[in-house]
Amino acid sequence: MIYYVNQAAPREGDGSQARPFRSISEAAALAMPGDEVLVYPGVYRENVSPKRGGTEEQRIVYRSVEPLGAVITGAEEVNGWQRYQGNVWTVRVNNGVFGSFNPYVVEVYGDWYFAPSVRHAGCVYMNDRALYETESLEECLAGEVYTPSWEPEYSIYKWFSVQEGNETVLYANFQDKDPNQEKIEINVRRRCFFPEETGRGYITFSGFKVEKAATTWAPPAAFQDGMVGPHWSKGWIIEDCDISNSKCCGISLGKYYDPENDHYFTTKHLKSPTQMERDAVCRGQYHGWLKEKVGSHIVRRCHIHHCEQTGIVGRMGAVFSLIENNHIHHINNMQQLGGAEIAGIKIHAAIDVTIRRNHIHHCTMGVWCDWEPQGTRISQNLLHHNERPEGCTWAEGGMGSQDIFVEVGHGPTLIDNNIMLSDCSVRIATEGVAMVHNLIMGPLTFVGGGTGDRYTPYHIRHRTEVAGFMTILHGDDRFYNNIFIQGRPADAPVRSGGCEENERVVGTWPFDEYPTYEEWLSWFDLDVKRPDMGKLGKFHMQHLPVWADGNVYLGGAKAWKHEKHLLLDENLPKVELVEEGGHYSLQTNVYDLIGDFRGGIVNSDILGCAFEPEQRFENNDGSAIVFDRDYYGNTRGVTAMPGPFACAESLKKNLW
């Protein structure tokens, strides 16, 4: 059955084409497996909670008839502003409009939130841009530049709120603008399209514009909010949407609410939040965290931007998912929220998650795979400008910047055919990573550090069931056919939130003290029939081996001291990312320096298995990967040009 929705219909209807519903929620209350809900252009100010899910054979489809014509918003327009003082205006809002959730009372706070200034879930928007919340009316009146902002020229637009009786009193500094002549909105709803109940799977959400919801902070051991999300179910498709201006997260593929482990550290303080993450994994086994019940979502061709925590977040609920062909940018640029959960894409337990062909830029971090990135593949992505702009000050509680961060996992984590142009390329506070055919302009950081005494799970191959726990030994990393370029001078001033002074040099050199595979094997007396367990015990906690072959190091980039087949050239090539009409291309002479140097074709057998899970670097179905195709999908032939392109001629095409 097809249900029709048209906000502009003259009166309430029955969902037929002749008499459409006026709200999406009316259709969502009736839709059954196999049904389709067609939504005509208009602004839908509602929080849609689908009552039912579909099945693998009969999905429920929600589709905007005109691409991006149907807008689901968490905001309401506010008129009748009165001048208060100078550029500051005020308005009173009856709290009845908020129902049971008043975002101007609810604080953005919780586990892993580090910023000293606690903001509210509420927000004021002028002409679709969020204003900056202040901690006092005096600060709002002053309207001064907020120096940590990545957009300082706009940070002079402020808002502040207080509660008086049953009213929220809003003050806003619009500078020289008259709010009664502009489009002014405030967010009043927590979400836009998100089931209240778990288990509503196999829903397709296609072609909508989603914006301005009062989402809350989404750490890993807590319920994870988002403007759009499947809420602990299976098989959603979120496609061709424009998602923006979430207070915290745009799309949540994340965790359910567990009343015994929800912001446990924040509420009780007595147990480490790291311990509660381990507990979340184990408790999830009892709460349906299985391949048959959760995950396997697709997020594709979405434009996700101007959210303040993440574009996409997911703890455990994103397993076996595909995130592809999305444009994600300007995440956390206001720098008013700070903590360990901020990135364009932030996934915990990215088991068999593929993140490919995305364009990610101007985010505090590009992609952050934290805890259990097992079977994770990050491939064919364009990442750039994921770094603080010059002149921005450090926001207390803020996070460091890089294109990719892999943290406290055991692998296998595969990073291949990516273009990484930011100041810092990859933060490797983990083990079991393979980097193959990437263009890398920034250093590898936190090698051998950043993990402390944390011990994290690894899993049955291609499943969620826990196989064991182990501390991070570091190493077990592979580097094949990459191009490393010293994109920023090693002696350049250190930017706040960038690479540390001792980590400025690009290349694999931070692994100089790590053993080769042969050296590592020699420690364990494999030729002894009855080895001495006590003698070998110390080696079980040493760094794991490293492999490197076929890499190119240019402009001062340095190689791992044990790499034998490599190209080292001190000349610095030109590498320029050019944007024209929304399309991006790369202008470079790097292939003139590479000349005839080639690497071998790499495959799963060459990469082998990650040490702890004893799982091969392979496809999600267990089949072998052959790295014979490049960033564009072009074939490489019998030898491999290092880097993400099969040949120099490929650069004539747009990257995005």
C-alpha positions as CSV (number, residue, x, y, z in Angstrom):
1,M,0.0,0.0,0.0
2,I,1.1,3.6,-0.7
3,Y,0.4,6.3,1.8
4,Y,0.6,10.0,0.7
5,V,1.6,12.9,2.9
6,N,1.3,16.6,2.0
7,Q,1.8,19.3,4.5
8,A,0.0,21.7,2.2
9,A,-3.2,19.7,2.0
10,P,-6.3,21.8,2.8
11,R,-7.5,19.5,5.6
12,E,-6.8,16.2,7.3
13,G,-7.0,13.2,5.1
14,D,-6.9,9.4,5.0
15,G,-3.5,8.9,3.3
16,S,-4.8,8.5,-0.2
17,Q,-3.4,10.5,-3.1
18,A,-6.7,12.4,-3.3
19,R,-6.8,13.1,0.5
20,P,-3.2,12.8,1.8
21,F,-2.2,12.9,5.5
22,R,-0.8,16.3,6.6
23,S,1.9,14.7,8.8
24,I,4.4,11.9,8.3
25,S,3.6,10.6,11.8
26,E,0.1,9.7,10.7
27,A,1.5,7.4,8.0
28,A,4.2,6.1,10.3
29,A,1.5,4.9,12.7
30,L,-0.1,2.8,10.0
31,A,2.6,1.6,7.7
32,M,3.1,-2.1,7.5
33,P,5.9,-4.2,5.9
34,G,5.9,-3.7,2.1
35,D,4.2,-0.2,2.4
36,E,5.6,3.0,1.0
37,V,5.1,6.5,2.4
38,L,5.5,9.3,-0.2
39,V,6.0,12.7,1.2
40,Y,5.4,15.9,-0.9
41,P,7.5,19.0,-0.5
42,G,7.0,21.1,2.6
43,V,8.3,21.7,6.1
44,Y,7.3,19.0,8.5
45,R,7.7,20.2,12.1
46,E,7.5,16.8,13.9
47,N,9.4,14.0,15.5
48,V,8.5,10.9,13.5
49,S,8.6,7.6,15.4
50,P,7.8,4.7,13.1
51,K,5.5,2.3,14.9
52,R,6.6,-0.8,12.9
53,G,9.6,-2.0,10.9
54,G,9.6,-4.0,7.7
55,T,11.2,-7.3,6.9
56,E,14.2,-8.2,4.7
57,E,11.8,-9.1,1.9
58,Q,9.3,-6.3,2.5
59,R,10.8,-3.1,3.6
60,I,8.9,0.0,4.7
61,V,10.0,2.9,2.5
62,Y,9.7,6.6,3.4
63,R,10.5,8.7,0.4
64,S,10.5,12.4,-0.4
65,V,8.7,12.8,-3.7
66,E,11.0,15.6,-4.7
67,P,14.6,15.1,-3.6
68,L,15.2,17.2,-0.5
69,G,11.8,18.8,-1.0
70,A,10.4,17.4,2.2
71,V,12.0,18.9,5.3
72,I,11.7,17.3,8.7
73,T,12.8,19.8,11.3
74,G,13.2,19.8,15.1
75,A,12.7,23.6,15.1
76,E,9.9,26.1,15.3
77,E,9.9,29.7,14.0
78,V,9.8,32.3,16.7
79,N,8.5,35.8,16.0
80,G,7.7,38.8,18.1
81,W,11.2,39.6,19.3
82,Q,11.6,42.8,21.4
83,R,14.8,44.8,21.6
84,Y,16.4,44.4,25.0
85,Q,19.6,46.4,24.9
86,G,21.9,47.3,22.1
87,N,22.1,44.4,19.6
88,V,20.4,42.0,22.0
89,W,16.7,41.1,21.6
90,T,14.5,39.0,23.8
91,V,11.4,36.7,23.5
92,R,9.4,34.5,25.8
93,V,8.4,31.0,24.9
94,N,5.8,29.1,26.8
95,N,7.3,25.8,28.0
96,G,4.2,23.9,26.8
97,V,5.7,23.8,23.3
98,F,8.5,21.5,24.5
99,G,6.3,18.8,26.0
100,S,8.3,16.6,28.3
101,F,11.7,17.6,26.9
102,N,12.7,21.2,27.3
103,P,16.1,21.5,25.5
104,Y,16.8,24.8,27.3
105,V,17.0,22.9,30.6
106,V,18.7,19.7,29.4
107,E,22.4,20.0,29.4
108,V,24.8,18.6,26.8
109,Y,26.9,16.5,29.2
110,G,27.9,13.0,30.1
111,D,30.6,10.4,30.1
112,W,33.7,11.5,28.1
113,Y,32.5,15.1,28.0
114,F,35.6,17.3,28.7
115,A,34.6,20.9,28.0
116,P,34.3,23.0,31.2
117,S,31.5,25.0,29.7
118,V,28.3,23.0,29.8
119,R,25.9,23.9,27.0
120,H,22.2,23.1,26.5
121,A,20.6,21.0,23.9
122,G,18.6,24.0,22.8
123,C,19.8,26.4,20.1
124,V,18.8,29.5,18.3
125,Y,19.1,29.7,14.5
126,M,19.2,32.7,12.2
127,N,18.7,32.0,8.5
128,D,19.6,28.3,9.1
129,R,22.8,29.0,11.0
130,A,23.3,28.2,14.7
131,L,24.1,31.0,17.1
132,Y,26.7,30.6,19.9
133,E,25.4,29.9,23.4
134,T,26.8,32.0,26.2
135,E,27.1,31.4,29.9
136,S,25.7,34.8,31.0
137,L,23.6,37.6,29.7
138,E,26.6,39.9,30.0
139,E,28.6,37.7,27.6
140,C,25.6,37.7,25.2
141,L,25.5,41.5,25.3
142,A,29.2,41.8,24.6
143,G,29.0,39.8,21.4
144,E,32.7,39.2,21.3
145,V,34.6,36.8,19.0
146,Y,34.9,33.2,20.4
147,T,38.5,32.5,19.5
148,P,38.4,28.7,19.4
149,S,35.7,28.8,16.7
150,W,36.7,27.7,13.2
151,E,34.3,30.4,11.9
152,P,35.3,33.4,14.2
153,E,33.6,36.0,12.1
154,Y,30.2,34.4,12.8
155,S,30.9,33.6,16.5
156,I,29.8,37.2,17.5
157,Y,26.1,36.0,17.1
158,K,25.1,34.8,20.5
159,W,22.2,33.5,22.6
160,F,21.4,33.0,26.2
161,S,18.4,31.6,28.1
162,V,16.9,31.5,31.6
163,Q,13.8,29.9,33.0
164,E,11.1,32.1,34.6
165,G,8.0,30.2,35.8
166,N,6.6,28.2,32.9
167,E,8.5,30.2,30.3
168,T,11.9,30.0,28.6
169,V,13.2,33.5,28.2
170,L,15.6,33.8,25.3
171,Y,18.1,36.6,24.6
172,A,20.0,36.8,21.3
173,N,22.6,39.1,19.9
174,F,21.8,39.4,16.2
175,Q,24.4,42.2,15.8
176,D,22.9,44.6,13.2
177,K,20.1,42.3,12.1
178,D,16.4,42.8,13.0
179,P,15.2,39.3,14.0
180,N,11.7,40.2,13.0
181,Q,12.9,40.6,9.4
182,E,15.0,37.4,9.4
183,K,14.1,33.7,9.7
184,I,14.6,32.9,13.4
185,E,14.0,29.4,14.7
186,I,14.7,27.5,18.0
187,N,14.9,23.8,18.3
188,V,12.1,22.3,20.4
189,R,12.2,18.6,19.5
190,R,14.9,16.1,20.4
191,R,14.8,14.0,17.2
192,C,13.3,14.0,13.7
193,F,13.0,10.5,12.4
194,F,13.8,7.9,15.0
195,P,11.7,5.0,16.5
196,E,11.0,5.3,20.2
197,E,11.2,1.5,20.5
198,T,14.1,-0.7,19.5
199,G,13.8,-3.4,16.8
200,R,12.0,-1.5,14.1
201,G,14.2,-2.7,11.3
202,Y,14.3,-2.7,7.5
203,I,13.2,0.8,6.9
204,T,14.3,2.9,4.0
205,F,14.5,6.7,4.6
206,S,15.2,8.4,1.3
207,G,15.6,11.9,0.0
208,F,14.7,14.0,3.0
209,K,16.2,17.2,4.4
210,V,16.6,16.8,8.2
211,E,17.7,19.6,10.4
212,K,17.8,21.5,13.8
213,A,17.1,18.9,16.5
214,A,18.0,19.1,20.2
215,T,20.0,15.9,20.3
216,T,22.0,15.1,23.4
217,W,25.6,14.0,24.1
218,A,26.2,10.5,22.8
219,P,29.1,8.7,24.5
220,P,29.7,4.9,24.0
221,A,28.2,3.6,27.3
222,A,24.9,5.4,27.0
223,F,21.9,5.7,24.8
224,Q,23.1,7.4,21.6
225,D,20.9,10.2,20.2
226,G,20.7,11.3,16.6
227,M,18.3,13.3,14.4
228,V,17.9,10.2,12.3
229,G,18.6,6.6,13.3
230,P,17.4,3.0,13.5
231,H,17.5,2.7,17.3
232,W,19.1,-0.7,17.8
233,S,17.6,-2.6,14.9
234,K,18.7,-4.1,11.6
235,G,18.8,-3.3,7.9
236,W,18.0,0.4,7.6
237,I,18.9,2.3,4.5
238,I,19.4,6.1,4.9
239,E,20.1,7.6,1.5
240,D,20.2,10.8,-0.5
241,C,19.4,13.0,2.5
242,D,20.7,16.4,3.6
243,I,21.3,16.3,7.4
244,S,22.5,19.4,9.2
245,N,22.4,21.5,12.4
246,S,22.1,18.8,15.0
247,K,23.1,20.0,18.4
248,C,25.1,16.8,18.7
249,C,24.8,14.0,16.2
250,G,23.3,13.9,12.8
251,I,22.8,10.1,12.2
252,S,23.0,7.6,15.1
253,L,23.6,4.0,14.4
254,G,24.3,3.6,18.0
255,K,23.6,2.1,21.3
256,Y,20.3,1.4,23.0
257,Y,19.3,2.6,26.5
258,D,20.6,0.3,29.3
259,P,19.2,1.6,32.6
260,E,22.1,-0.1,34.5
261,N,24.8,1.3,32.3
262,D,23.9,4.7,31.0
263,H,26.4,7.5,31.7
264,Y,27.5,5.4,34.7
265,F,30.6,7.4,35.4
266,T,28.7,10.7,35.2
267,T,26.0,9.6,37.6
268,K,28.0,7.4,40.1
269,H,31.7,8.3,39.5
270,L,32.9,5.1,41.2
271,K,33.9,3.0,38.1
272,S,36.1,4.0,35.3
273,P,34.2,4.9,32.1
274,T,36.6,2.4,30.3
275,Q,35.3,-0.3,32.5
276,M,31.8,0.6,31.7
277,E,32.6,0.3,28.0
278,R,33.7,-3.2,28.6
279,D,30.6,-3.8,30.5
280,A,28.5,-2.4,27.7
281,V,30.0,-4.9,25.3
282,C,29.3,-7.9,27.6
283,R,25.8,-6.7,28.5
284,G,25.1,-6.2,24.9
285,Q,25.5,-10.0,24.4
286,Y,22.4,-10.3,26.6
287,H,20.5,-7.5,24.9
288,G,20.4,-8.8,21.4
289,W,23.8,-7.7,20.1
290,L,24.0,-10.3,17.4
291,K,24.5,-10.2,13.6
292,E,21.0,-11.6,13.1
293,K,19.4,-8.7,15.0
294,V,21.4,-5.5,14.9
295,G,23.3,-3.5,12.3
296,S,23.8,-4.2,8.6
297,H,22.7,-0.7,7.8
298,I,23.5,1.4,4.7
299,V,24.1,5.1,4.8
300,R,24.8,6.4,1.3
301,R,24.9,9.6,-0.8
302,C,24.0,11.8,2.1
303,H,25.2,15.4,2.7
304,I,25.9,15.7,6.4
305,H,27.2,19.0,7.7
306,H,27.2,21.6,10.5
307,C,26.6,19.2,13.4
308,E,28.4,19.8,16.7
309,Q,29.4,16.3,17.9
310,T,29.4,13.9,14.9
311,G,28.0,13.5,11.5
312,I,27.5,9.8,12.1
313,V,27.8,8.1,15.5
314,G,27.5,4.5,16.4
315,R,28.4,2.3,19.3
316,M,27.8,-1.5,18.7
317,G,24.7,-0.8,16.6
318,A,26.7,0.0,13.4
319,V,28.2,-3.5,13.0
320,F,28.2,-4.9,9.5
321,S,27.2,-1.6,8.0
322,L,28.2,0.2,4.8
323,I,28.8,4.0,4.9
324,E,29.5,5.1,1.3
325,N,29.5,8.1,-1.0
326,N,28.6,10.6,1.6
327,H,29.8,14.2,1.8
328,I,30.5,15.1,5.5
329,H,32.0,18.4,6.5
330,H,32.1,21.2,9.0
331,I,31.5,19.0,12.1
332,N,32.3,20.6,15.5
333,N,33.4,23.8,13.9
334,M,31.8,26.0,16.6
335,Q,34.0,24.3,19.2
336,Q,31.4,24.8,21.9
337,L,31.2,21.1,22.7
338,G,34.3,19.1,23.7
339,G,35.0,15.5,24.5
340,A,36.2,12.2,23.3
341,E,33.3,11.5,20.9
342,I,33.8,14.1,18.1
343,A,34.4,13.4,14.4
344,G,32.8,13.3,11.0
345,I,32.3,9.6,11.6
346,K,32.7,8.2,15.1
347,I,32.2,4.4,15.4
348,H,32.8,2.1,18.4
349,A,32.9,-1.6,17.6
350,A,33.1,-1.1,13.8
351,I,33.0,-4.8,13.3
352,D,32.9,-5.5,9.5
353,V,32.0,-1.9,8.8
354,T,33.0,-0.5,5.4
355,I,33.6,3.3,5.1
356,R,34.3,4.0,1.5
357,R,34.2,6.7,-1.2
358,N,33.3,9.5,1.3
359,H,34.4,13.1,1.1
360,I,35.2,14.3,4.6
361,H,36.7,17.7,5.4
362,H,36.7,20.6,7.9
363,C,36.0,18.3,10.8
364,T,37.8,18.1,14.1
365,M,38.6,14.6,13.1
366,G,37.6,12.8,9.9
367,V,37.0,9.2,10.8
368,W,37.5,7.8,14.3
369,C,37.2,4.1,14.8
370,D,37.4,3.4,18.6
371,W,37.4,0.0,20.3
372,E,37.0,-3.2,18.3
373,P,37.7,-2.0,14.7
374,Q,37.7,-5.6,13.7
375,G,37.1,-6.3,10.0
376,T,36.8,-2.5,9.5
377,R,37.7,-1.2,6.0
378,I,38.3,2.5,5.4
379,S,38.7,2.8,1.6
380,Q,38.7,5.2,-1.3
381,N,37.9,8.3,0.8
382,L,39.0,11.9,0.2
383,L,40.0,13.6,3.5
384,H,41.4,17.1,3.8
385,H,41.3,20.2,6.0
386,N,40.5,18.1,9.1
387,E,42.6,20.5,11.1
388,R,42.3,23.7,13.1
389,P,42.6,26.8,10.9
390,E,45.5,29.1,11.6
391,G,44.7,31.6,14.4
392,C,42.2,29.5,16.2
393,T,42.9,29.0,19.9
394,W,42.6,25.7,21.7
395,A,39.2,25.0,23.2
396,E,39.6,23.4,26.6
397,G,38.3,19.9,26.4
398,G,38.7,19.9,22.7
399,M,40.2,17.0,20.7
400,G,43.3,16.8,18.5
401,S,42.8,16.7,14.7
402,Q,43.6,14.1,12.1
403,D,42.1,12.5,9.1
404,I,41.8,9.0,10.6
405,F,42.1,7.8,14.2
406,V,42.1,4.1,15.1
407,E,42.1,3.5,18.8
408,V,42.5,0.6,21.2
409,G,41.6,-2.2,18.7
410,H,43.3,-5.4,17.8
411,G,42.4,-5.4,14.1
412,P,42.3,-6.4,11.4
413,T,41.7,-2.7,10.4
414,L,42.3,-2.0,6.7
415,I,43.0,1.6,5.4
416,D,43.5,1.5,1.6
417,N,43.3,3.7,-1.4
418,N,42.6,6.9,0.6
419,I,43.8,10.5,-0.1
420,M,44.8,12.1,3.2
421,L,45.8,15.7,2.9
422,S,45.4,17.1,6.4
423,D,48.2,18.1,8.8
424,C,48.0,14.8,10.6
425,S,47.0,11.7,8.7
426,V,46.5,8.8,11.0
427,R,46.6,8.4,14.8
428,I,47.6,4.8,15.5
429,A,46.9,4.2,19.2
430,T,46.1,0.6,18.4
431,E,47.4,-2.5,16.8
432,G,46.6,-4.7,13.8
433,V,46.3,-2.0,11.1
434,A,47.2,-2.4,7.4
435,M,47.8,0.6,5.2
436,V,47.8,-0.1,1.5
437,H,48.0,2.3,-1.5
438,N,47.3,5.5,0.3
439,L,48.5,9.1,-0.4
440,I,49.6,10.4,3.0
441,M,50.6,14.0,3.5
442,G,50.7,14.0,7.3
443,P,52.5,12.0,10.0
444,L,51.5,8.8,11.8
445,T,51.0,9.8,15.5
446,F,50.7,8.2,18.9
447,V,52.6,5.1,17.7
448,G,53.2,3.0,20.8
449,G,51.1,5.4,23.0
450,G,47.7,6.7,23.7
451,T,46.3,3.4,25.1
452,G,47.3,3.3,28.7
453,D,46.4,0.1,30.5
454,R,43.1,-0.3,28.7
455,Y,42.3,-3.9,27.6
456,T,39.7,-4.2,25.0
457,P,37.7,-7.0,23.4
458,Y,38.2,-9.0,20.2
459,H,35.5,-11.1,18.6
460,I,34.7,-14.3,16.9
461,R,35.6,-13.7,13.2
462,H,32.8,-11.8,11.4
463,R,30.5,-12.0,14.5
464,T,29.8,-9.9,17.6
465,E,30.4,-12.6,20.2
466,V,33.4,-11.8,22.3
467,A,36.4,-14.1,21.9
468,G,38.7,-12.5,24.4
469,F,40.2,-9.3,25.9
470,M,43.8,-8.1,25.7
471,T,45.8,-5.0,26.3
472,I,47.3,-3.1,23.3
473,L,50.8,-4.3,22.6
474,H,51.2,-2.0,19.6
475,G,52.6,-3.1,16.2
476,D,51.1,-5.9,14.1
477,D,50.9,-3.2,11.4
478,R,51.6,-3.4,7.7
479,F,52.5,-0.7,5.2
480,Y,52.4,-1.5,1.5
481,N,52.6,0.7,-1.6
482,N,51.8,4.0,0.1
483,I,53.1,7.4,-0.8
484,F,54.4,9.4,2.2
485,I,55.0,13.2,1.6
486,Q,56.2,15.7,4.1
487,G,53.3,18.0,3.4
488,R,54.0,20.5,6.2
489,P,57.6,21.4,7.2
490,A,58.7,19.4,10.2
491,D,60.0,22.5,11.8
492,A,56.8,24.6,11.2
493,P,55.1,26.0,14.3
494,V,52.9,23.5,16.0
495,R,49.2,24.2,15.6
496,S,47.0,23.8,18.6
497,G,45.3,20.4,18.4
498,G,47.7,19.2,15.7
499,C,50.7,17.0,15.7
500,E,53.1,17.2,18.6
501,E,56.6,18.7,18.0
502,N,58.2,15.2,18.1
503,E,55.7,13.8,15.6
504,R,56.0,16.2,12.7
505,V,58.0,14.0,10.4
506,V,55.9,11.9,8.0
507,G,56.6,8.3,7.3
508,T,56.9,4.9,9.0
509,W,60.0,5.8,11.0
510,P,58.0,5.8,14.4
511,F,58.2,2.0,14.1
512,D,62.0,1.9,14.1
513,E,62.1,0.1,17.4
514,Y,59.5,-2.5,16.4
515,P,60.8,-6.0,15.3
516,T,60.5,-7.6,12.0
517,Y,58.4,-10.7,11.8
518,E,61.5,-12.9,11.7
519,E,63.1,-11.2,14.7
520,W,59.9,-11.5,16.7
521,L,59.6,-15.2,15.9
522,S,63.1,-15.8,17.1
523,W,62.2,-14.8,20.6
524,F,59.9,-17.8,21.2
525,D,62.2,-20.8,20.9
526,L,59.9,-22.4,18.2
527,D,62.5,-25.1,17.6
528,V,62.5,-26.1,21.3
529,K,60.3,-29.1,22.1
530,R,59.4,-28.0,25.6
531,P,59.9,-24.2,25.8
532,D,60.4,-22.5,29.2
533,M,57.1,-20.6,29.9
534,G,58.7,-18.4,32.4
535,K,61.5,-17.4,30.1
536,L,59.1,-16.6,27.3
537,G,56.6,-14.7,29.4
538,K,58.3,-11.3,29.0
539,F,58.1,-11.6,25.2
540,H,54.3,-12.0,25.3
541,M,54.0,-8.3,26.4
542,Q,56.5,-6.9,23.8
543,H,55.6,-4.9,20.7
544,L,54.3,-7.0,17.8
545,P,56.1,-7.1,14.5
546,V,55.8,-4.7,11.6
547,W,55.9,-5.2,7.8
548,A,56.7,-2.5,5.1
549,D,57.3,-2.8,1.4
550,G,57.0,-0.8,-1.8
551,N,56.4,2.6,-0.1
552,V,57.5,5.9,-1.5
553,Y,58.9,8.7,0.8
554,L,59.2,12.2,-0.6
555,G,60.2,15.7,0.6
556,G,61.8,14.6,3.8
557,A,59.4,11.8,4.8
558,K,61.3,9.0,6.6
559,A,61.1,5.2,6.3
560,W,61.1,2.4,8.9
561,K,64.7,1.3,9.2
562,H,64.0,-2.3,8.3
563,E,62.2,-1.5,5.0
564,K,64.2,-2.8,2.0
565,H,62.2,-2.2,-1.1
566,L,61.3,1.5,-1.1
567,L,61.9,4.8,-2.9
568,L,63.3,7.7,-1.0
569,D,63.6,11.2,-2.6
570,E,64.2,14.4,-0.7
571,N,62.6,16.5,-3.4
572,L,59.2,17.9,-2.4
573,P,56.5,17.4,-5.0
574,K,53.7,19.7,-5.8
575,V,50.4,18.5,-4.4
576,E,47.5,20.9,-4.7
577,L,43.8,20.1,-4.1
578,V,41.8,22.3,-6.5
579,E,38.1,23.0,-6.0
580,E,36.1,24.3,-8.9
581,G,32.3,24.4,-9.0
582,G,32.0,22.0,-6.1
583,H,34.3,19.4,-7.8
584,Y,37.7,18.5,-6.5
585,S,40.8,17.5,-8.4
586,L,44.5,16.9,-7.5
587,Q,47.3,18.7,-9.3
588,T,50.7,17.0,-8.6
589,N,54.0,16.1,-10.2
590,V,54.5,13.2,-7.7
591,Y,54.6,10.6,-10.5
592,D,57.6,12.4,-12.1
593,L,59.5,11.6,-8.9
594,I,58.2,8.0,-8.7
595,G,59.3,7.3,-12.2
596,D,59.6,3.5,-12.9
597,F,59.4,2.5,-9.2
598,R,56.7,-0.1,-8.6
599,G,55.4,-2.3,-5.9
600,G,53.8,-5.7,-6.0
601,I,50.1,-6.5,-6.1
602,V,49.0,-7.0,-2.5
603,N,46.4,-9.4,-1.4
604,S,44.9,-10.9,1.8
605,D,47.5,-13.7,1.9
606,I,50.4,-11.2,1.9
607,L,48.8,-9.2,4.7
608,G,48.1,-12.3,6.7
609,C,46.1,-12.3,10.0
610,A,45.8,-9.8,12.8
611,F,47.5,-11.3,15.9
612,E,44.9,-11.3,18.6
613,P,41.7,-12.3,16.8
614,E,43.7,-14.5,14.3
615,Q,41.5,-13.0,11.6
616,R,42.8,-12.4,8.1
617,F,42.6,-9.0,6.4
618,E,39.7,-10.0,4.1
619,N,36.2,-9.2,2.9
620,N,33.3,-9.5,5.3
621,D,32.3,-12.8,3.7
622,G,35.7,-14.3,4.4
623,S,36.9,-14.1,0.7
624,A,40.3,-12.7,-0.2
625,I,40.9,-9.1,-1.1
626,V,43.2,-8.3,-4.0
627,F,44.3,-4.7,-4.2
628,D,44.2,-4.6,-8.0
629,R,41.8,-1.6,-8.2
630,D,42.5,2.0,-7.3
631,Y,40.7,5.0,-5.8
632,Y,38.5,5.2,-8.9
633,G,38.0,1.4,-9.4
634,N,40.5,1.3,-12.2
635,T,42.6,-1.9,-12.6
636,R,46.3,-1.8,-11.7
637,G,47.7,-4.6,-13.9
638,V,50.5,-6.9,-12.9
639,T,52.6,-4.4,-11.0
640,A,51.4,-1.6,-8.7
641,M,52.0,2.1,-8.9
642,P,52.4,3.2,-5.2
643,G,49.6,5.3,-3.9
644,P,45.8,5.4,-4.6
645,F,46.0,5.8,-8.4
646,A,46.7,3.1,-11.0
647,C,48.5,5.6,-13.2
648,A,49.2,9.3,-13.5
649,E,46.5,9.7,-16.2
650,S,43.9,9.0,-13.6
651,L,44.4,12.4,-12.1
652,K,42.6,14.0,-15.1
653,K,39.4,12.9,-13.4
654,N,37.7,14.7,-10.5
655,L,38.3,13.1,-7.1
656,W,34.8,14.2,-6.0
